Amino acid sequence: MNSFEEKATHLSGDLKEREQLIREKDSLIIELNRKLKSKESDTAQAEAVMRDTKRRLVETEKNLAESMKR
């Protein structure tokens, strides 16, 4: 193998390694985005439950206050 072929083979190997690293990086970014969206969804659900619980608590306190007036 001459020097040119050796360099070409070496560069080809480097390129394949870089392509693999880029695919891994892209895969990790996709996974991270998926987890982030899941966390945002979990947070939104928790906030909705909190709002509903707070609304029910206020309603219950109001009903309790009305029943104590009787």
PQR file with spaces between the fields and no chain letter, atoms N, CA, C, O and H, PARSE charges and radii, in Angstrom:
ATOM       1  N    MET     1       0.846   -1.179    0.000 -0.4000 1.5000
ATOM       2  CA   MET     1       0.000    0.000    0.000 -0.0000 2.0000
ATOM       3  C    MET     1       0.889    1.239    0.000  0.5500 1.7000
ATOM       4  O    MET     1       1.827    1.337    0.791 -0.5500 1.4000
ATOM       5  N    ASN     2       0.597    2.164   -0.870 -0.4000 1.5000
ATOM       6  CA   ASN     2       1.417    3.369   -0.890 -0.0000 2.0000
ATOM       7  C    ASN     2       0.892    4.358    0.139  0.5500 1.7000
ATOM       8  O    ASN     2      -0.143    4.135    0.766 -0.5500 1.4000
ATOM       9  H    ASN     2      -0.164    2.085   -1.513  0.4000 1.0000
ATOM      10  N    SER     3       1.600    5.418    0.296 -0.4000 1.5000
ATOM      11  CA   SER     3       1.293    6.427    1.309 -0.0000 2.0000
ATOM      12  C    SER     3      -0.088    7.036    1.095  0.5500 1.7000
ATOM      13  O    SER     3      -0.818    7.295    2.052 -0.5500 1.4000
ATOM      14  H    SER     3       2.441    5.600   -0.213  0.4000 1.0000
ATOM      15  N    PHE     4      -0.441    7.263   -0.174 -0.4000 1.5000
ATOM      16  CA   PHE     4      -1.744    7.852   -0.478 -0.0000 2.0000
ATOM      17  C    PHE     4      -2.873    6.916   -0.039  0.5500 1.7000
ATOM      18  O    PHE     4      -3.847    7.360    0.568 -0.5500 1.4000
ATOM      19  H    PHE     4       0.151    7.053   -0.952  0.4000 1.0000
ATOM      20  N    GLU     5      -2.743    5.626   -0.344 -0.4000 1.5000
ATOM      21  CA   GLU     5      -3.766    4.646    0.032 -0.0000 2.0000
ATOM      22  C    GLU     5      -3.877    4.523    1.547  0.5500 1.7000
ATOM      23  O    GLU     5      -4.976    4.386    2.085 -0.5500 1.4000
ATOM      24  H    GLU     5      -1.952    5.265   -0.837  0.4000 1.0000
ATOM      25  N    GLU     6      -2.741    4.571    2.232 -0.4000 1.5000
ATOM      26  CA   GLU     6      -2.751    4.490    3.696 -0.0000 2.0000
ATOM      27  C    GLU     6      -3.487    5.688    4.292  0.5500 1.7000
ATOM      28  O    GLU     6      -4.298    5.535    5.205 -0.5500 1.4000
ATOM      29  H    GLU     6      -1.848    4.682    1.796  0.4000 1.0000
ATOM      30  N    LYS     7      -3.199    6.874    3.770 -0.4000 1.5000
ATOM      31  CA   LYS     7      -3.873    8.080    4.261 -0.0000 2.0000
ATOM      32  C    LYS     7      -5.374    8.009    3.981  0.5500 1.7000
ATOM      33  O    LYS     7      -6.191    8.372    4.827 -0.5500 1.4000
ATOM      34  H    LYS     7      -2.540    6.998    3.029  0.4000 1.0000
ATOM      35  N    ALA     8      -5.727    7.534    2.773 -0.4000 1.5000
ATOM      36  CA   ALA     8      -7.142    7.421    2.406 -0.0000 2.0000
ATOM      37  C    ALA     8      -7.854    6.428    3.321  0.5500 1.7000
ATOM      38  O    ALA     8      -8.977    6.679    3.756 -0.5500 1.4000
ATOM      39  H    ALA     8      -5.063    7.239    2.086  0.4000 1.0000
ATOM      40  N    THR     9      -7.208    5.308    3.611 -0.4000 1.5000
ATOM      41  CA   THR     9      -7.789    4.303    4.505 -0.0000 2.0000
ATOM      42  C    THR     9      -7.951    4.873    5.905  0.5500 1.7000
ATOM      43  O    THR     9      -8.978    4.676    6.554 -0.5500 1.4000
ATOM      44  H    THR     9      -6.295    5.103    3.257  0.4000 1.0000
ATOM      45  N    HIS    10      -6.933    5.577    6.360 -0.4000 1.5000
ATOM      46  CA   HIS    10      -6.969    6.191    7.693 -0.0000 2.0000
ATOM      47  C    HIS    10      -8.089    7.230    7.769  0.5500 1.7000
ATOM      48  O    HIS    10      -8.851    7.258    8.735 -0.5500 1.4000
ATOM      49  H    HIS    10      -6.098    5.737    5.833  0.4000 1.0000
ATOM      50  N    LEU    11      -8.184    8.085    6.743 -0.4000 1.5000
ATOM      51  CA   LEU    11      -9.227    9.113    6.720 -0.0000 2.0000
ATOM      52  C    LEU    11     -10.618    8.491    6.644  0.5500 1.7000
ATOM      53  O    LEU    11     -11.563    8.988    7.255 -0.5500 1.4000
ATOM      54  H    LEU    11      -7.564    8.062    5.958  0.4000 1.0000
ATOM      55  N    SER    12     -10.733    7.409    5.896 -0.4000 1.5000
ATOM      56  CA   SER    12     -12.014    6.714    5.781 -0.0000 2.0000
ATOM      57  C    SER    12     -12.437    6.165    7.146  0.5500 1.7000
ATOM      58  O    SER    12     -13.606    6.248    7.525 -0.5500 1.4000
ATOM      59  H    SER    12      -9.965    7.004    5.399  0.4000 1.0000
ATOM      60  N    GLY    13     -11.475    5.608    7.873 -0.4000 1.5000
ATOM      61  CA   GLY    13     -11.753    5.102    9.226 -0.0000 2.0000
ATOM      62  C    GLY    13     -12.161    6.227   10.154  0.5500 1.7000
ATOM      63  O    GLY    13     -13.104    6.086   10.934 -0.5500 1.4000
ATOM      64  H    GLY    13     -10.526    5.540    7.565  0.4000 1.0000
ATOM      65  N    ASP    14     -11.445    7.359   10.072 -0.4000 1.5000
ATOM      66  CA   ASP    14     -11.786    8.528   10.891 -0.0000 2.0000
ATOM      67  C    ASP    14     -13.194    9.021   10.574  0.5500 1.7000
ATOM      68  O    ASP    14     -13.965    9.365   11.470 -0.5500 1.4000
ATOM      69  H    ASP    14     -10.680    7.473    9.438  0.4000 1.0000
ATOM      70  N    LEU    15     -13.514    9.048    9.277 -0.4000 1.5000
ATOM      71  CA   LEU    15     -14.828    9.520    8.848 -0.0000 2.0000
ATOM      72  C    LEU    15     -15.932    8.609    9.384  0.5500 1.7000
ATOM      73  O    LEU    15     -16.954    9.090    9.872 -0.5500 1.4000
ATOM      74  H    LEU    15     -12.887    8.768    8.550  0.4000 1.0000
ATOM      75  N    LYS    16     -15.727    7.301    9.293 -0.4000 1.5000
ATOM      76  CA   LYS    16     -16.720    6.352    9.807 -0.0000 2.0000
ATOM      77  C    LYS    16     -16.892    6.516   11.315  0.5500 1.7000
ATOM      78  O    LYS    16     -18.008    6.457   11.830 -0.5500 1.4000
ATOM      79  H    LYS    16     -14.896    6.910    8.897  0.4000 1.0000
ATOM      80  N    GLU    17     -15.779    6.722   12.015 -0.4000 1.5000
ATOM      81  CA   GLU    17     -15.845    6.919   13.466 -0.0000 2.0000
ATOM      82  C    GLU    17     -16.618    8.202   13.791  0.5500 1.7000
ATOM      83  O    GLU    17     -17.443    8.220   14.704 -0.5500 1.4000
ATOM      84  H    GLU    17     -14.872    6.770   11.596  0.4000 1.0000
ATOM      85  N    ARG    18     -16.348    9.265   13.045 -0.4000 1.5000
ATOM      86  CA   ARG    18     -17.059   10.533   13.272 -0.0000 2.0000
ATOM      87  C    ARG    18     -18.545   10.388   12.974  0.5500 1.7000
ATOM      88  O    ARG    18     -19.388   10.906   13.706 -0.5500 1.4000
ATOM      89  H    ARG    18     -15.677    9.251   12.303  0.4000 1.0000
ATOM      90  N    GLU    19     -18.859    9.675   11.887 -0.4000 1.5000
ATOM      91  CA   GLU    19     -20.270    9.450   11.549 -0.0000 2.0000
ATOM      92  C    GLU    19     -20.976    8.684   12.665  0.5500 1.7000
ATOM      93  O    GLU    19     -22.116    8.993   13.013 -0.5500 1.4000
ATOM      94  H    GLU    19     -18.174    9.254   11.292  0.4000 1.0000
ATOM      95  N    GLN    20     -20.298    7.689   13.219 -0.4000 1.5000
ATOM      96  CA   GLN    20     -20.872    6.915   14.321 -0.0000 2.0000
ATOM      97  C    GLN    20     -21.083    7.808   15.546  0.5500 1.7000
ATOM      98  O    GLN    20     -22.119    7.728   16.206 -0.5500 1.4000
ATOM      99  H    GLN    20     -19.373    7.438   12.936  0.4000 1.0000
ATOM     100  N    LEU    21     -20.107    8.651   15.842 -0.4000 1.5000
ATOM     101  CA   LEU    21     -20.234    9.561   16.984 -0.0000 2.0000
ATOM     102  C    LEU    21     -21.382   10.552   16.772  0.5500 1.7000
ATOM     103  O    LEU    21     -22.112   10.877   17.709 -0.5500 1.4000
ATOM     104  H    LEU    21     -19.265    8.716   15.306  0.4000 1.0000
ATOM     105  N    ILE    22     -21.533   11.022   15.548 -0.4000 1.5000
ATOM     106  CA   ILE    22     -22.635   11.945   15.240 -0.0000 2.0000
ATOM     107  C    ILE    22     -23.978   11.237   15.415  0.5500 1.7000
ATOM     108  O    ILE    22     -24.918   11.816   15.962 -0.5500 1.4000
ATOM     109  H    ILE    22     -20.941   10.757   14.786  0.4000 1.0000
ATOM     110  N    ARG    23     -24.073    9.983   14.952 -0.4000 1.5000
ATOM     111  CA   ARG    23     -25.319    9.220   15.135 -0.0000 2.0000
ATOM     112  C    ARG    23     -25.616    9.030   16.621  0.5500 1.7000
ATOM     113  O    ARG    23     -26.761    9.174   17.050 -0.5500 1.4000
ATOM     114  H    ARG    23     -23.310    9.513   14.508  0.4000 1.0000
ATOM     115  N    GLU    24     -24.588    8.707   17.405 -0.4000 1.5000
ATOM     116  CA   GLU    24     -24.773    8.546   18.853 -0.0000 2.0000
ATOM     117  C    GLU    24     -25.233    9.853   19.484  0.5500 1.7000
ATOM     118  O    GLU    24     -26.142    9.866   20.314 -0.5500 1.4000
ATOM     119  H    GLU    24     -23.658    8.590   17.057  0.4000 1.0000
ATOM     120  N    LYS    25     -24.597   10.955   19.083 -0.4000 1.5000
ATOM     121  CA   LYS    25     -24.968   12.269   19.617 -0.0000 2.0000
ATOM     122  C    LYS    25     -26.413   12.597   19.267  0.5500 1.7000
ATOM     123  O    LYS    25     -27.174   13.046   20.124 -0.5500 1.4000
ATOM     124  H    LYS    25     -23.858   10.945   18.409  0.4000 1.0000
ATOM     125  N    ASP    26     -26.795   12.375   18.009 -0.4000 1.5000
ATOM     126  CA   ASP    26     -28.172   12.631   17.580 -0.0000 2.0000
ATOM     127  C    ASP    26     -29.156   11.779   18.374  0.5500 1.7000
ATOM     128  O    ASP    26     -30.215   12.255   18.784 -0.5500 1.4000
ATOM     129  H    ASP    26     -26.176   12.011   17.313  0.4000 1.0000
ATOM     130  N    SER    27     -28.802   10.532   18.584 -0.4000 1.5000
ATOM     131  CA   SER    27     -29.655    9.624   19.345 -0.0000 2.0000
ATOM     132  C    SER    27     -29.818   10.114   20.790  0.5500 1.7000
ATOM     133  O    SER    27     -30.915   10.070   21.347 -0.5500 1.4000
ATOM     134  H    SER    27     -27.943   10.144   18.251  0.4000 1.0000
ATOM     135  N    LEU    28     -28.731   10.573   21.379 -0.4000 1.5000
ATOM     136  CA   LEU    28     -28.790   11.093   22.749 -0.0000 2.0000
ATOM     137  C    LEU    28     -29.636   12.356   22.827  0.5500 1.7000
ATOM     138  O    LEU    28     -30.386   12.547   23.785 -0.5500 1.4000
ATOM     139  H    LEU    28     -27.840   10.608   20.926  0.4000 1.0000
ATOM     140  N    ILE    29     -29.519   13.214   21.826 -0.4000 1.5000
ATOM     141  CA   ILE    29     -30.322   14.444   21.797 -0.0000 2.0000
ATOM     142  C    ILE    29     -31.805   14.092   21.698  0.5500 1.7000
ATOM     143  O    ILE    29     -32.634   14.688   22.385 -0.5500 1.4000
ATOM     144  H    ILE    29     -28.910   13.058   21.048  0.4000 1.0000
ATOM     145  N    ILE    30     -32.136   13.130   20.848 -0.4000 1.5000
ATOM     146  CA   ILE    30     -33.534   12.704   20.707 -0.0000 2.0000
ATOM     147  C    ILE    30     -34.046   12.140   22.031  0.5500 1.7000
ATOM     148  O    ILE    30     -35.154   12.460   22.463 -0.5500 1.4000
ATOM     149  H    ILE    30     -31.462   12.646   20.290  0.4000 1.0000
ATOM     150  N    GLU    31     -33.241   11.309   22.663 -0.4000 1.5000
ATOM     151  CA   GLU    31     -33.631   10.726   23.954 -0.0000 2.0000
ATOM     152  C    GLU    31     -33.818   11.814   25.007  0.5500 1.7000
ATOM     153  O    GLU    31     -34.775   11.772   25.779 -0.5500 1.4000
ATOM     154  H    GLU    31     -32.341   11.050   22.313  0.4000 1.0000
ATOM     155  N    LEU    32     -32.920   12.778   25.042 -0.4000 1.5000
ATOM     156  CA   LEU    32     -33.012   13.877   25.999 -0.0000 2.0000
ATOM     157  C    LEU    32     -34.279   14.691   25.762  0.5500 1.7000
ATOM     158  O    LEU    32     -34.980   15.035   26.714 -0.5500 1.4000
ATOM     159  H    LEU    32     -32.142   12.812   24.414  0.4000 1.0000
ATOM     160  N    ASN    33     -34.578   14.999   24.508 -0.4000 1.5000
ATOM     161  CA   ASN    33     -35.796   15.746   24.178 -0.0000 2.0000
ATOM     162  C    ASN    33     -37.038   14.976   24.595  0.5500 1.7000
ATOM     163  O    ASN    33     -37.995   15.559   25.105 -0.5500 1.4000
ATOM     164  H    ASN    33     -34.009   14.720   23.735  0.4000 1.0000
ATOM     165  N    ARG    34     -37.024   13.667   24.377 -0.4000 1.5000
ATOM     166  CA   ARG    34     -38.159   12.826   24.761 -0.0000 2.0000
ATOM     167  C    ARG    34     -38.358   12.880   26.280  0.5500 1.7000
ATOM     168  O    ARG    34     -39.480   13.020   26.766 -0.5500 1.4000
ATOM     169  H    ARG    34     -36.247   13.194   23.962  0.4000 1.0000
ATOM     170  N    LYS    35     -37.256   12.767   27.016 -0.4000 1.5000
ATOM     171  CA   LYS    35     -37.345   12.817   28.479 -0.0000 2.0000
ATOM     172  C    LYS    35     -37.800   14.188   28.954  0.5500 1.7000
ATOM     173  O    LYS    35     -38.582   14.291   29.899 -0.5500 1.4000
ATOM     174  H    LYS    35     -36.344   12.653   26.621  0.4000 1.0000
ATOM     175  N    LEU    36     -37.319   15.234   28.309 -0.4000 1.5000
ATOM     176  CA   LEU    36     -37.714   16.590   28.680 -0.0000 2.0000
ATOM     177  C    LEU    36     -39.206   16.786   28.460  0.5500 1.7000
ATOM     178  O    LEU    36     -39.897   17.338   29.316 -0.5500 1.4000
ATOM     179  H    LEU    36     -36.684   15.150   27.541  0.4000 1.0000
ATOM     180  N    LYS    37     -39.700   16.337   27.315 -0.4000 1.5000
ATOM     181  CA   LYS    37     -41.138   16.455   27.038 -0.0000 2.0000
ATOM     182  C    LYS    37     -41.946   15.661   28.046  0.5500 1.7000
ATOM     183  O    LYS    37     -43.016   16.096   28.471 -0.5500 1.4000
ATOM     184  H    LYS    37     -39.139   15.889   26.619  0.4000 1.0000
ATOM     185  N    SER    38     -41.439   14.501   28.428 -0.4000 1.5000
ATOM     186  CA   SER    38     -42.124   13.674   29.423 -0.0000 2.0000
ATOM     187  C    SER    38     -42.173   14.396   30.762  0.5500 1.7000
ATOM     188  O    SER    38     -43.200   14.395   31.441 -0.5500 1.4000
ATOM     189  H    SER    38     -40.570   14.148   28.082  0.4000 1.0000
ATOM     190  N    LYS    39     -41.052   15.015   31.139 -0.4000 1.5000
ATOM     191  CA   LYS    39     -41.009   15.771   32.403 -0.0000 2.0000
ATOM     192  C    LYS    39     -41.964   16.948   32.348  0.5500 1.7000
ATOM     193  O    LYS    39     -42.665   17.226   33.321 -0.5500 1.4000
ATOM     194  H    LYS    39     -40.217   15.016   30.588  0.4000 1.0000
ATOM     195  N    GLU    40     -41.999   17.650   31.204 -0.4000 1.5000
ATOM     196  CA   GLU    40     -42.915   18.787   31.057 -0.0000 2.0000
ATOM     197  C    GLU    40     -44.355   18.313   31.177  0.5500 1.7000
ATOM     198  O    GLU    40     -45.190   18.979   31.788 -0.5500 1.4000
ATOM     199  H    GLU    40     -41.430   17.425   30.413  0.4000 1.0000
ATOM     200  N    SER    41     -44.636   17.160   30.590 -0.4000 1.5000
ATOM     201  CA   SER    41     -45.981   16.597   30.658 -0.0000 2.0000
ATOM     202  C    SER    41     -46.311   16.228   32.102  0.5500 1.7000
ATOM     203  O    SER    41     -47.406   16.513   32.586 -0.5500 1.4000
ATOM     204  H    SER    41     -43.958   16.619   30.093  0.4000 1.0000
ATOM     205  N    ASP    42     -45.355   15.589   32.790 -0.4000 1.5000
ATOM     206  CA   ASP    42     -45.560   15.231   34.195 -0.0000 2.0000
ATOM     207  C    ASP    42     -45.806   16.476   35.028  0.5500 1.7000
ATOM     208  O    ASP    42     -46.680   16.487   35.895 -0.5500 1.4000
ATOM     209  H    ASP    42     -44.465   15.357   32.396  0.4000 1.0000
ATOM     210  N    THR    43     -45.036   17.526   34.768 -0.4000 1.5000
ATOM     211  CA   THR    43     -45.187   18.783   35.504 -0.0000 2.0000
ATOM     212  C    THR    43     -46.554   19.395   35.230  0.5500 1.7000
ATOM     213  O    THR    43     -47.224   19.862   36.150 -0.5500 1.4000
ATOM     214  H    THR    43     -44.325   17.518   34.065  0.4000 1.0000
ATOM     215  N    ALA    44     -46.963   19.393   33.979 -0.4000 1.5000
ATOM     216  CA   ALA    44     -48.270   19.952   33.617 -0.0000 2.0000
ATOM     217  C    ALA    44     -49.389   19.167   34.287  0.5500 1.7000
ATOM     218  O    ALA    44     -50.362   19.753   34.762 -0.5500 1.4000
ATOM     219  H    ALA    44     -46.418   19.013   33.231  0.4000 1.0000
ATOM     220  N    GLN    45     -49.255   17.849   34.328 -0.4000 1.5000
ATOM     221  CA   GLN    45     -50.266   17.023   34.992 -0.0000 2.0000
ATOM     222  C    GLN    45     -50.304   17.321   36.484  0.5500 1.7000
ATOM     223  O    GLN    45     -51.381   17.438   37.068 -0.5500 1.4000
ATOM     224  H    GLN    45     -48.465   17.373   33.942  0.4000 1.0000
ATOM     225  N    ALA    46     -49.143   17.444   37.100 -0.4000 1.5000
ATOM     226  CA   ALA    46     -49.083   17.739   38.534 -0.0000 2.0000
ATOM     227  C    ALA    46     -49.708   19.099   38.822  0.5500 1.7000
ATOM     228  O    ALA    46     -50.431   19.257   39.805 -0.5500 1.4000
ATOM     229  H    ALA    46     -48.268   17.349   36.626  0.4000 1.0000
ATOM     230  N    GLU    47     -49.429   20.078   37.968 -0.4000 1.5000
ATOM     231  CA   GLU    47     -50.014   21.412   38.160 -0.0000 2.0000
ATOM     232  C    GLU    47     -51.529   21.367   38.007  0.5500 1.7000
ATOM     233  O    GLU    47     -52.245   22.043   38.745 -0.5500 1.4000
ATOM     234  H    GLU    47     -48.841   19.949   37.170  0.4000 1.0000
ATOM     235  N    ALA    48     -52.023   20.584   37.063 -0.4000 1.5000
ATOM     236  CA   ALA    48     -53.475   20.455   36.870 -0.0000 2.0000
ATOM     237  C    ALA    48     -54.119   19.808   38.093  0.5500 1.7000
ATOM     238  O    ALA    48     -55.187   20.234   38.533 -0.5500 1.4000
ATOM     239  H    ALA    48     -51.441   20.035   36.463  0.4000 1.0000
ATOM     240  N    VAL    49     -53.481   18.795   38.634 -0.4000 1.5000
ATOM     241  CA   VAL    49     -53.997   18.137   39.842 -0.0000 2.0000
ATOM     242  C    VAL    49     -53.992   19.117   41.007  0.5500 1.7000
ATOM     243  O    VAL    49     -54.946   19.161   41.783 -0.5500 1.4000
ATOM     244  H    VAL    49     -52.613   18.449   38.276  0.4000 1.0000
ATOM     245  N    MET    50     -52.923   19.905   41.136 -0.4000 1.5000
ATOM     246  CA   MET    50     -52.858   20.904   42.217 -0.0000 2.0000
ATOM     247  C    MET    50     -53.976   21.925   42.081  0.5500 1.7000
ATOM     248  O    MET    50     -54.638   22.252   43.065 -0.5500 1.4000
ATOM     249  H    MET    50     -52.148   19.870   40.505  0.4000 1.0000
ATOM     250  N    ARG    51     -54.194   22.433   40.871 -0.4000 1.5000
ATOM     251  CA   ARG    51     -55.265   23.415   40.662 -0.0000 2.0000
ATOM     252  C    ARG    51     -56.622   22.821   41.016  0.5500 1.7000
ATOM     253  O    ARG    51     -57.437   23.468   41.674 -0.5500 1.4000
ATOM     254  H    ARG    51     -53.656   22.167   40.071  0.4000 1.0000
ATOM     255  N    ASP    52     -56.860   21.596   40.579 -0.4000 1.5000
ATOM     256  CA   ASP    52     -58.134   20.939   40.863 -0.0000 2.0000
ATOM     257  C    ASP    52     -58.301   20.715   42.363  0.5500 1.7000
ATOM     258  O    ASP    52     -59.383   20.932   42.908 -0.5500 1.4000
ATOM     259  H    ASP    52     -56.198   21.071   40.044  0.4000 1.0000
ATOM     260  N    THR    53     -57.241   20.284   43.024 -0.4000 1.5000
ATOM     261  CA   THR    53     -57.296   20.053   44.470 -0.0000 2.0000
ATOM     262  C    THR    53     -57.548   21.358   45.204  0.5500 1.7000
ATOM     263  O    THR    53     -58.344   21.407   46.142 -0.5500 1.4000
ATOM     264  H    THR    53     -56.362   20.108   42.581  0.4000 1.0000
ATOM     265  N    LYS    54     -56.872   22.409   44.779 -0.4000 1.5000
ATOM     266  CA   LYS    54     -57.068   23.722   45.407 -0.0000 2.0000
ATOM     267  C    LYS    54     -58.511   24.192   45.219  0.5500 1.7000
ATOM     268  O    LYS    54     -59.124   24.709   46.153 -0.5500 1.4000
ATOM     269  H    LYS    54     -56.225   22.370   44.017  0.4000 1.0000
ATOM     270  N    ARG    55     -59.052   24.012   44.008 -0.4000 1.5000
ATOM     271  CA   ARG    55     -60.435   24.397   43.728 -0.0000 2.0000
ATOM     272  C    ARG    55     -61.398   23.609   44.618  0.5500 1.7000
ATOM     273  O    ARG    55     -62.335   24.176   45.180 -0.5500 1.4000
ATOM     274  H    ARG    55     -58.554   23.592   43.250  0.4000 1.0000
ATOM     275  N    ARG    56     -61.163   22.301   44.742 -0.4000 1.5000
ATOM     276  CA   ARG    56     -62.026   21.473   45.587 -0.0000 2.0000
ATOM     277  C    ARG    56     -61.902   21.851   47.056  0.5500 1.7000
ATOM     278  O    ARG    56     -62.888   21.814   47.792 -0.5500 1.4000
ATOM     279  H    ARG    56     -60.402   21.841   44.285  0.4000 1.0000
ATOM     280  N    LEU    57     -60.698   22.215   47.487 -0.4000 1.5000
ATOM     281  CA   LEU    57     -60.490   22.634   48.872 -0.0000 2.0000
ATOM     282  C    LEU    57     -61.266   23.910   49.161  0.5500 1.7000
ATOM     283  O    LEU    57     -61.940   24.015   50.186 -0.5500 1.4000
ATOM     284  H    LEU    57     -59.897   22.245   46.889  0.4000 1.0000
ATOM     285  N    VAL    58     -61.169   24.883   48.253 -0.4000 1.5000
ATOM     286  CA   VAL    58     -61.899   26.145   48.424 -0.0000 2.0000
ATOM     287  C    VAL    58     -63.403   25.866   48.466  0.5500 1.7000
ATOM     288  O    VAL    58     -64.124   26.424   49.293 -0.5500 1.4000
ATOM     289  H    VAL    58     -60.622   24.798   47.420  0.4000 1.0000
ATOM     290  N    GLU    59     -63.860   25.005   47.575 -0.4000 1.5000
ATOM     291  CA   GLU    59     -65.280   24.653   47.534 -0.0000 2.0000
ATOM     292  C    GLU    59     -65.709   23.971   48.837  0.5500 1.7000
ATOM     293  O    GLU    59     -66.778   24.265   49.372 -0.5500 1.4000
ATOM     294  H    GLU    59     -63.274   24.552   46.904  0.4000 1.0000
ATOM     295  N    THR    60     -64.884   23.072   49.336 -0.4000 1.5000
ATOM     296  CA   THR    60     -65.191   22.371   50.585 -0.0000 2.0000
ATOM     297  C    THR    60     -65.213   23.337   51.757  0.5500 1.7000
ATOM     298  O    THR    60     -66.105   23.267   52.603 -0.5500 1.4000
ATOM     299  H    THR    60     -64.016   22.833   48.901  0.4000 1.0000
ATOM     300  N    GLU    61     -64.232   24.246   51.815 -0.4000 1.5000
ATOM     301  CA   GLU    61     -64.199   25.241   52.898 -0.0000 2.0000
ATOM     302  C    GLU    61     -65.444   26.124   52.844  0.5500 1.7000
ATOM     303  O    GLU    61     -66.023   26.458   53.877 -0.5500 1.4000
ATOM     304  H    GLU    61     -63.507   24.303   51.128  0.4000 1.0000
ATOM     305  N    LYS    62     -65.848   26.497   51.635 -0.4000 1.5000
ATOM     306  CA   LYS    62     -67.045   27.324   51.467 -0.0000 2.0000
ATOM     307  C    LYS    62     -68.280   26.567   51.960  0.5500 1.7000
ATOM     308  O    LYS    62     -69.109   27.124   52.680 -0.5500 1.4000
ATOM     309  H    LYS    62     -65.378   26.225   50.795  0.4000 1.0000
ATOM     310  N    ASN    63     -68.396   25.302   51.571 -0.4000 1.5000
ATOM     311  CA   ASN    63     -69.527   24.483   52.017 -0.0000 2.0000
ATOM     312  C    ASN    63     -69.516   24.298   53.533  0.5500 1.7000
ATOM     313  O    ASN    63     -70.567   24.315   54.173 -0.5500 1.4000
ATOM     314  H    ASN    63     -67.723   24.850   50.987  0.4000 1.0000
ATOM     315  N    LEU    64     -68.335   24.124   54.097 -0.4000 1.5000
ATOM     316  CA   LEU    64     -68.206   23.970   55.548 -0.0000 2.0000
ATOM     317  C    LEU    64     -68.638   25.245   56.256  0.5500 1.7000
ATOM     318  O    LEU    64     -69.368   25.198   57.246 -0.5500 1.4000
ATOM     319  H    LEU    64     -67.481   24.110   53.577  0.4000 1.0000
ATOM     320  N    ALA    65     -68.184   26.385   55.743 -0.4000 1.5000
ATOM     321  CA   ALA    65     -68.558   27.672   56.344 -0.0000 2.0000
ATOM     322  C    ALA    65     -70.069   27.866   56.275  0.5500 1.7000
ATOM     323  O    ALA    65     -70.675   28.344   57.234 -0.5500 1.4000
ATOM     324  H    ALA    65     -67.591   26.424   54.939  0.4000 1.0000
ATOM     325  N    GLU    66     -70.681   27.501   55.156 -0.4000 1.5000
ATOM     326  CA   GLU    66     -72.134   27.631   55.013 -0.0000 2.0000
ATOM     327  C    GLU    66     -72.864   26.703   55.982  0.5500 1.7000
ATOM     328  O    GLU    66     -73.882   27.077   56.565 -0.5500 1.4000
ATOM     329  H    GLU    66     -70.189   27.113   54.377  0.4000 1.0000
ATOM     330  N    SER    67     -72.337   25.495   56.147 -0.4000 1.5000
ATOM     331  CA   SER    67     -73.006   24.546   57.041 -0.0000 2.0000
ATOM     332  C    SER    67     -72.877   24.970   58.499  0.5500 1.7000
ATOM     333  O    SER    67     -73.741   24.654   59.317 -0.5500 1.4000
ATOM     334  H    SER    67     -71.510   25.191   55.674  0.4000 1.0000
ATOM     335  N    MET    68     -71.808   25.681   58.827 -0.4000 1.5000
ATOM     336  CA   MET    68     -71.626   26.144   60.211 -0.0000 2.0000
ATOM     337  C    MET    68     -72.562   27.307   60.521  0.5500 1.7000
ATOM     338  O    MET    68     -72.879   27.549   61.686 -0.5500 1.4000
ATOM     339  H    MET    68     -71.106   25.938   58.163  0.4000 1.0000
ATOM     340  N    LYS    69     -73.003   28.026   59.502 -0.4000 1.5000
ATOM     341  CA   LYS    69     -73.919   29.147   59.701 -0.0000 2.0000
ATOM     342  C    LYS    69     -75.310   28.649   60.074  0.5500 1.7000
ATOM     343  O    LYS    69     -76.077   29.372   60.710 -0.5500 1.4000
ATOM     344  H    LYS    69     -72.745   27.830   58.556  0.4000 1.0000
ATOM     345  N    ARG    70     -75.635   27.437   59.690 -0.4000 1.5000
ATOM     346  CA   ARG    70     -76.982   26.915   59.935 -0.0000 2.0000
ATOM     347  C    ARG    70     -77.184   26.517   61.354  0.5500 1.7000
ATOM     348  O    ARG    70     -78.267   26.059   61.719 -0.5500 1.4000
ATOM     349  H    ARG    70     -75.011   26.850   59.173  0.4000 1.0000
